[in-house]
Amino acid sequence: MKKYYIISVIALLLITAGICYFAIPRKCGLTKETGYKASEVIQKASDIVENKKEDKAAGEFVAISETYACGIKRMGKTYAQTQVKAVYDNYSIMYTITFDKSMKVVETYKKVIKDDSK
């Protein structure tokens, strides 16, 4: 009985580890194989950020100061993920935007970056 219990627990742990490994996002390049061009992904994300008018507390939009793009493989699918830092009068916001193969937005995250030097 103990032997059966130990084998069941080990099998369950192995299955759980396999599922977690498959679900965790892994970075990959934006190459021809992935179907994304870094310049197009960054331009689309920058356009989205520049057109956002929702954050009144941040003040007037000044500029985009930093951009970054990479590929993400998750659950067997490949996505393009960008980070765009937008500078406003009162503080900056780092937007993380994820696109699918048809360049539709899949996820968006926003992080406020307060600058004490202002």
NULO-858865 format. One record per residue (C-alpha): residue in one letter; x, y, z. Coordinates in Angstrom, 1 decimal, always signed. Each point is the difference from the previous one (the first is absolute). Example, Ala and Ser with C-alpha at 12.3 -4.5 7.8 and 13.67 -1.06 7.14 Angstrom:
+-------+--------+--------+--------+
| kolba |     px |     py |     pz |
+-------+--------+--------+--------+
|     A |  +12.3 |   -4.5 |   +7.8 |
|     S |   +1.4 |   +3.4 |   -0.7 |
+-------+--------+--------+--------+
END
This chain:
+-------+--------+--------+--------+
| kolba |     px |     py |     pz |
+-------+--------+--------+--------+
|     M |   +0.0 |   +0.0 |   +0.0 |
|     K |   +2.8 |   +2.4 |   +0.9 |
|     K |   +1.8 |   -0.8 |   -3.3 |
|     Y |   -3.2 |   +0.8 |   -2.0 |
|     Y |   -0.4 |   +3.3 |   +1.9 |
|     I |   +3.6 |   +1.1 |   -0.7 |
|     I |   -0.2 |   -0.9 |   -3.7 |
|     S |   -3.3 |   +2.0 |   -0.3 |
|     V |   +1.5 |   +3.1 |   +1.7 |
|     I |   +3.1 |   -0.1 |   -2.2 |
|     A |   -2.1 |   -0.4 |   -3.2 |
|     L |   -2.2 |   +2.9 |   +1.1 |
|     L |   +3.0 |   +2.2 |   +0.7 |
|     L |   +1.5 |   -0.9 |   -3.5 |
|     I |   -3.3 |   +0.8 |   -1.7 |
|     T |   -0.3 |   +3.3 |   +1.9 |
|     A |   +3.7 |   +1.0 |   -0.9 |
|     G |   -0.7 |   -0.8 |   -3.7 |
|     I |   -3.1 |   +2.2 |   -0.1 |
|     C |   +1.8 |   +2.9 |   +1.8 |
|     Y |   +3.0 |   -0.2 |   -2.4 |
|     F |   -2.4 |   +0.1 |   -3.0 |
|     A |   -1.9 |   +3.0 |   +1.5 |
|     I |   +2.9 |   +2.2 |   +1.1 |
|     P |   +0.8 |   +2.6 |   -2.7 |
|     R |   +3.5 |   -0.2 |   -1.6 |
|     K |   +1.7 |   +2.7 |   -1.9 |
|     C |   +0.9 |   -0.4 |   -3.7 |
|     G |   +1.2 |   +2.3 |   -2.7 |
|     L |   -2.2 |   +2.0 |   -2.4 |
|     T |   +1.2 |   -1.7 |   -3.2 |
|     K |   -1.5 |   -1.3 |   -3.2 |
|     E |   -0.8 |   -3.3 |   +1.6 |
|     T |   -2.2 |   +1.7 |   +2.6 |
|     G |   -1.7 |   +2.2 |   -2.6 |
|     Y |   +0.6 |   +3.3 |   +1.7 |
|     K |   +2.1 |   +3.0 |   -0.9 |
|     A |   +1.4 |   +2.0 |   +3.0 |
|     S |   -0.5 |   +3.3 |   -1.8 |
|     E |   -3.7 |   -0.7 |   -0.7 |
|     V |   -0.7 |   -1.2 |   +3.5 |
|     I |   +1.7 |   +3.0 |   +1.6 |
|     Q |   -1.8 |   +2.4 |   -2.4 |
|     K |   -3.4 |   -1.5 |   +0.8 |
|     A |   +0.6 |   +0.1 |   +3.7 |
|     S |   +1.2 |   +3.6 |   -0.2 |
|     D |   -3.1 |   +1.0 |   -1.9 |
|     I |   -2.2 |   -1.6 |   +2.6 |
|     V |   +1.8 |   +1.8 |   +2.9 |
|     E |   +0.0 |   +3.4 |   -1.8 |
|     N |   -3.8 |   -0.3 |   -0.6 |
|     K |   -0.8 |   -0.8 |   +3.7 |
|     K |   -1.7 |   +3.0 |   +1.6 |
|     E |   -1.4 |   -1.7 |   +3.1 |
|     D |   +2.7 |   +0.9 |   +2.6 |
|     K |   -0.9 |   +3.6 |   +1.1 |
|     A |   +2.2 |   -0.2 |   +3.1 |
|     A |   +3.1 |   -0.5 |   -2.0 |
|     G |   -0.4 |   +3.3 |   -1.8 |
|     E |   +0.7 |   +0.8 |   -3.6 |
|     F |   +1.8 |   -2.6 |   -2.1 |
|     V |   +3.6 |   +1.1 |   -0.7 |
|     A |   +1.8 |   -2.8 |   -1.9 |
|     I |   +0.8 |   -3.7 |   -0.2 |
|     S |   +3.5 |   -0.4 |   +1.5 |
|     E |   +0.7 |   -3.8 |   -0.1 |
|     T |   -1.3 |   -2.9 |   -2.1 |
|     Y |   +0.8 |   -3.7 |   +0.1 |
|     A |   -1.4 |   -3.0 |   -1.8 |
|     C |   +0.4 |   -3.8 |   +0.2 |
|     G |   -1.8 |   -3.2 |   -0.8 |
|     I |   -1.8 |   -2.1 |   +2.6 |
|     K |   -0.9 |   -3.6 |   -0.3 |
|     R |   -2.8 |   -1.1 |   +2.3 |
|     M |   -2.3 |   -3.0 |   -0.2 |
|     G |   +1.3 |   -0.9 |   -3.4 |
|     K |   -0.7 |   +3.4 |   -1.5 |
|     T |   +2.4 |   +2.8 |   -0.9 |
|     Y |   -0.8 |   +3.6 |   +0.9 |
|     A |   +1.8 |   +3.3 |   -0.5 |
|     Q |   +0.5 |   +2.0 |   +3.3 |
|     T |   +1.0 |   +3.6 |   +0.2 |
|     Q |   +0.8 |   +2.4 |   +2.8 |
|     V |   -0.4 |   +3.7 |   -0.7 |
|     K |   +0.9 |   +2.7 |   +2.5 |
|     A |   -2.2 |   +3.1 |   -0.5 |
|     V |   +1.1 |   +3.2 |   +1.7 |
|     Y |   -2.8 |   +2.4 |   +1.3 |
|     D |   +0.2 |   +3.3 |   +1.8 |
|     N |   -0.5 |   -1.5 |   +3.5 |
|     Y |   +1.6 |   -3.5 |   -0.3 |
|     S |   +0.8 |   -2.7 |   -2.5 |
|     I |   -1.9 |   -3.2 |   -0.8 |
|     M |   +1.5 |   -3.3 |   -1.2 |
|     Y |   -2.5 |   -1.8 |   -2.3 |
|     T |   +0.4 |   -3.7 |   -0.7 |
|     I |   -2.0 |   -1.0 |   -3.0 |
|     T |   -0.3 |   -3.5 |   -1.5 |
|     F |   -1.2 |   -0.8 |   -3.5 |
|     D |   -1.1 |   -3.2 |   -1.7 |
|     K |   +0.9 |   -1.0 |   -3.6 |
|     S |   -2.7 |   +2.3 |   -1.5 |
|     M |   +1.4 |   +2.9 |   +2.0 |
|     K |   -3.0 |   +0.2 |   +2.3 |
|     V |   +0.6 |   +1.0 |   +3.6 |
|     V |   -0.1 |   -3.0 |   +2.3 |
|     E |   +1.2 |   +1.5 |   +3.3 |
|     T |   +0.9 |   +3.4 |   +1.3 |
|     Y |   +1.6 |   +1.0 |   +3.3 |
|     K |   +0.8 |   +3.5 |   +1.3 |
|     K |   +2.6 |   +0.9 |   +2.7 |
|     V |   +0.3 |   +3.6 |   +1.3 |
|     I |   +3.6 |   +1.1 |   +0.3 |
|     K |   +0.3 |   +3.1 |   +2.3 |
|     D |   +3.0 |   +2.2 |   -0.6 |
|     D |   +1.1 |   +1.8 |   +3.1 |
|     S |   +2.2 |   +2.4 |   -1.9 |
|     K |   -3.0 |   +1.9 |   -1.4 |
+-------+--------+--------+--------+
END
